Amino acid sequence: MEAAKVAIENLTVEYPLGQTSVRALSAVHLALPPGEFCAVVGPSGCGKSTLLRVVAGLQPATHGAVTIQQQNPDTPLQAMVFQGRSVFPWMTVLDNAAYGLRQRGVPQAEREEIAERWLRLVGLGDFLRAWPRQLSEGMRQRVAIVRAFAVDPEVLLMDEPFGALDEQTRLVLQDELLRVWQATNKTVLFVTHSIDEAMILADRIIVLSSRPGRVIADIAVPFPRPRSVEAVRSDPAFGALFLRIWGLLRTETNDLVVAG
């Protein structure tokens, strides 16, 4: 059996709150094989972003452990794409895309060559010297995604990267991400509030409970690859899978409302 690329074992995270604490995640177990695209959905406040932050090394675990199997010691373990505006307004598109490579000490000519290749791949080849203020929100998010892919991470972490976009732009970028991911076969952990988005992008969907978040379902996505947004949404199995996941989330959301 192939070893997990990412192994999350008995992960519990608590935040201090005055004289007490709040538990965000409780005993989460999750294993991602190499090359899997795994989406995480759950009610608001259930610890989805906390889970990503622990995997990224930005948040300590209270209990449990996260292990990432490193294949290439010359590349970073992970890179993260955040929700909303995460490009630097004082840098050009090319400099933004090359920022992670610059932090790794890659020489300027090499990092600009790599960044330009990725920018052209996502349709931004005509905007290399543009400033972020000159781009649409969707184009800026493409730059953020390129910055993460350009450093060639072992694992790509994405925290609702399309959450602030309009529906049309979201659909375009979902297709764009599918195309780029299918060319690289990166291991991806992707947090989203959108059931549709999880079904379109992921091989597997993890459903978390209301806080403290724990895994209540681990669902294989049946749609064949390569995929497109249109193909997934027109598949007869789309509606049934959506209702299954929504049923789980609705129960958790209702419980949260009653408890509140």
C-alpha positions as CSV (number, residue, x, y, z in Angstrom):
1,M,0.0,0.0,0.0
2,E,1.4,3.4,-1.0
3,A,2.4,5.6,1.9
4,A,0.4,8.8,2.5
5,K,1.8,12.0,1.2
6,V,0.0,13.9,4.0
7,A,-0.9,12.0,7.2
8,I,-3.0,13.8,9.8
9,E,-3.3,11.8,13.0
10,N,-5.6,12.5,16.0
11,L,-5.4,16.2,15.3
12,T,-6.9,18.4,18.0
13,V,-6.6,22.2,18.1
14,E,-7.7,24.5,21.0
15,Y,-7.5,28.3,21.2
16,P,-7.2,30.1,24.5
17,L,-10.2,32.2,25.3
18,G,-9.8,34.1,28.6
19,Q,-9.7,31.7,31.5
20,T,-10.8,28.8,29.3
21,S,-10.3,27.6,25.7
22,V,-12.3,26.8,22.5
23,R,-11.7,23.5,20.7
24,A,-11.6,24.1,16.9
25,L,-10.8,20.6,15.8
26,S,-11.3,17.3,17.6
27,A,-9.4,14.0,16.8
28,V,-9.2,14.5,13.1
29,H,-7.7,11.6,11.1
30,L,-7.0,12.0,7.4
31,A,-4.5,10.5,4.9
32,L,-3.9,11.9,1.4
33,P,-2.1,9.7,-1.1
34,P,0.3,11.3,-3.6
35,G,-1.4,13.3,-6.3
36,E,-4.8,13.4,-4.7
37,F,-7.1,16.4,-4.8
38,C,-8.9,16.4,-1.5
39,A,-11.6,19.0,-0.7
40,V,-12.8,19.9,2.8
41,V,-16.3,21.2,3.4
42,G,-18.1,22.0,6.7
43,P,-20.2,24.6,8.5
44,S,-18.8,28.0,9.1
45,G,-16.5,28.0,12.1
46,C,-15.9,24.3,12.1
47,G,-12.1,24.5,11.8
48,K,-11.5,24.1,8.0
49,S,-9.0,27.0,7.8
50,T,-7.4,25.9,11.1
51,L,-6.8,22.5,9.6
52,L,-5.0,24.1,6.6
53,R,-3.0,26.3,8.9
54,V,-1.7,23.4,10.9
55,V,-0.7,21.5,7.8
56,A,1.0,24.6,6.6
57,G,3.0,24.9,9.8
58,L,1.3,28.2,10.7
59,Q,-0.6,26.9,13.6
60,P,0.5,24.5,16.3
61,A,-1.5,21.4,17.1
62,T,-2.7,20.9,20.7
63,H,-2.7,17.2,20.3
64,G,-1.8,14.9,17.4
65,A,0.5,15.3,14.5
66,V,0.8,16.2,10.8
67,T,3.4,14.4,8.6
68,I,4.3,15.3,5.0
69,Q,6.4,12.8,3.2
70,Q,9.1,14.8,1.3
71,Q,10.1,13.4,-2.1
72,N,12.5,16.2,-3.1
73,P,14.5,18.1,-0.5
74,D,15.2,20.9,-2.9
75,T,11.5,22.0,-3.1
76,P,9.3,23.4,-0.3
77,L,7.0,21.0,1.6
78,Q,3.9,23.2,0.9
79,A,2.6,26.4,-0.5
80,M,-0.7,28.1,0.4
81,V,-3.2,30.1,-1.6
82,F,-5.3,32.3,0.6
83,Q,-8.8,33.7,0.1
84,G,-9.2,37.2,-1.3
85,R,-6.4,39.6,-2.2
86,S,-3.0,38.1,-1.4
87,V,-0.8,39.7,-4.1
88,F,1.5,42.5,-3.2
89,P,0.2,45.8,-4.7
90,W,3.7,47.3,-4.9
91,M,5.0,44.5,-7.1
92,T,4.4,43.8,-10.8
93,V,2.6,40.6,-11.8
94,L,5.9,39.0,-12.7
95,D,7.5,39.9,-9.4
96,N,4.5,38.7,-7.5
97,A,4.5,35.4,-9.3
98,A,8.3,35.0,-8.7
99,Y,8.1,36.0,-5.0
100,G,8.3,32.5,-3.6
101,L,11.2,31.6,-5.8
102,R,13.0,34.8,-4.7
103,Q,12.5,33.8,-1.1
104,R,14.1,30.5,-1.9
105,G,17.2,32.3,-3.3
106,V,16.6,31.4,-7.0
107,P,18.6,33.7,-9.3
108,Q,16.6,36.5,-10.9
109,A,16.8,35.3,-14.5
110,E,15.8,31.8,-13.6
111,R,12.9,32.8,-11.3
112,E,11.6,35.2,-13.9
113,E,11.7,32.5,-16.6
114,I,9.8,30.1,-14.4
115,A,7.2,32.7,-13.3
116,E,6.7,33.9,-16.9
117,R,6.1,30.3,-18.1
118,W,3.4,29.8,-15.5
119,L,1.8,33.2,-16.1
120,R,1.6,32.4,-19.8
121,L,0.1,29.0,-19.0
122,V,-2.8,30.7,-17.2
123,G,-3.3,33.4,-19.9
124,L,-1.5,36.3,-18.2
125,G,1.4,36.5,-20.6
126,D,0.4,40.0,-21.8
127,F,0.4,41.3,-18.2
128,L,3.9,40.5,-16.9
129,R,4.7,44.2,-16.2
130,A,1.3,45.2,-15.1
131,W,0.4,46.2,-11.5
132,P,-2.2,44.3,-9.5
133,R,-4.5,47.4,-9.5
134,Q,-4.7,47.1,-13.3
135,L,-6.1,43.5,-13.1
136,S,-9.5,42.1,-12.4
137,E,-10.0,40.2,-9.1
138,G,-10.0,36.9,-11.0
139,M,-6.7,37.8,-12.7
140,R,-5.1,38.7,-9.4
141,Q,-6.2,35.3,-8.0
142,R,-4.5,33.6,-11.0
143,V,-1.3,35.4,-10.0
144,A,-1.6,34.0,-6.4
145,I,-2.2,30.5,-7.8
146,V,0.8,30.8,-10.1
147,R,3.0,32.0,-7.2
148,A,2.1,28.8,-5.3
149,F,2.6,26.4,-8.3
150,A,5.9,28.1,-9.4
151,V,7.8,27.0,-6.3
152,D,6.9,23.4,-7.1
153,P,5.7,22.5,-3.6
154,E,5.2,18.9,-2.4
155,V,1.6,19.8,-1.3
156,L,-0.6,22.7,-2.4
157,L,-3.0,24.1,0.3
158,M,-5.9,26.3,-0.9
159,D,-8.1,28.2,1.5
160,E,-11.3,29.2,-0.4
161,P,-9.2,30.8,-3.1
162,F,-12.3,31.6,-5.2
163,G,-14.6,32.6,-2.4
164,A,-14.6,36.3,-3.1
165,L,-15.2,36.0,-6.9
166,D,-18.4,36.3,-8.9
167,E,-19.9,33.1,-10.3
168,Q,-18.7,33.5,-13.8
169,T,-15.1,34.2,-12.8
170,R,-15.3,31.3,-10.3
171,L,-16.3,28.8,-13.0
172,V,-13.5,30.0,-15.3
173,L,-10.9,29.6,-12.6
174,Q,-12.2,26.2,-11.6
175,D,-11.6,25.0,-15.1
176,E,-8.2,26.8,-15.1
177,L,-7.2,25.1,-11.9
178,L,-8.3,21.7,-13.1
179,R,-6.2,22.1,-16.3
180,V,-3.1,23.2,-14.4
181,W,-3.5,20.6,-11.6
182,Q,-4.0,17.7,-14.1
183,A,-0.7,18.7,-15.8
184,T,1.2,18.7,-12.5
185,N,-0.5,16.0,-10.4
186,K,0.1,17.9,-7.2
187,T,-1.3,16.7,-3.9
188,V,-3.9,19.3,-3.0
189,L,-5.9,20.0,0.2
190,F,-8.6,22.5,-0.8
191,V,-11.0,24.2,1.7
192,T,-14.3,25.5,0.3
193,H,-17.8,26.4,1.4
194,S,-19.2,25.4,-2.0
195,I,-20.4,21.8,-2.4
196,D,-20.5,22.3,-6.2
197,E,-16.9,23.4,-6.2
198,A,-15.7,20.5,-4.2
199,M,-17.5,18.1,-6.5
200,I,-16.1,19.7,-9.6
201,L,-12.5,19.7,-8.4
202,A,-11.8,17.0,-6.0
203,D,-11.1,13.2,-6.0
204,R,-12.4,13.0,-2.5
205,I,-14.6,15.2,-0.2
206,I,-14.1,15.3,3.5
207,V,-17.1,16.6,5.5
208,L,-16.5,18.1,8.9
209,S,-19.0,18.5,11.7
210,S,-19.9,21.8,13.4
211,R,-17.3,23.0,15.9
212,P,-15.3,21.2,17.1
213,G,-14.7,19.9,13.7
214,R,-14.4,16.2,13.3
215,V,-14.6,14.0,10.1
216,I,-18.2,12.8,9.7
217,A,-17.9,11.6,6.0
218,D,-15.2,10.7,3.6
219,I,-16.8,10.6,0.1
220,A,-15.1,9.5,-3.2
221,V,-16.1,11.7,-6.1
222,P,-17.2,9.4,-9.0
223,F,-16.7,11.8,-12.0
224,P,-13.9,10.6,-14.4
225,R,-10.9,12.7,-15.2
226,P,-9.9,14.7,-17.1
227,R,-12.9,16.9,-16.0
228,S,-14.5,20.2,-17.0
229,V,-17.1,22.2,-15.1
230,E,-19.7,21.5,-17.8
231,A,-19.1,17.7,-17.8
232,V,-19.4,17.4,-14.0
233,R,-22.6,19.5,-13.8
234,S,-24.3,17.6,-16.6
235,D,-23.5,14.2,-15.1
236,P,-26.6,12.3,-13.8
237,A,-24.8,11.5,-10.6
238,F,-24.2,15.2,-9.8
239,G,-27.6,15.9,-8.2
240,A,-27.6,12.8,-6.0
241,L,-24.1,13.5,-4.7
242,F,-24.9,17.2,-4.0
243,L,-28.0,16.2,-2.0
244,R,-26.0,13.6,0.0
245,I,-23.4,16.2,1.1
246,W,-25.9,18.9,1.6
247,G,-27.9,16.6,3.9
248,L,-24.9,16.1,6.1
249,L,-24.1,19.8,6.2
250,R,-27.7,20.8,6.8
251,T,-27.9,18.5,9.8
252,E,-24.7,20.0,11.3
253,T,-25.9,23.5,10.6
254,N,-29.2,22.9,12.2
255,D,-27.5,21.4,15.3
256,L,-25.3,24.5,15.4
257,V,-28.3,26.8,15.3
258,V,-30.2,24.9,18.0
259,A,-27.1,24.8,20.2
260,G,-26.6,28.6,19.7
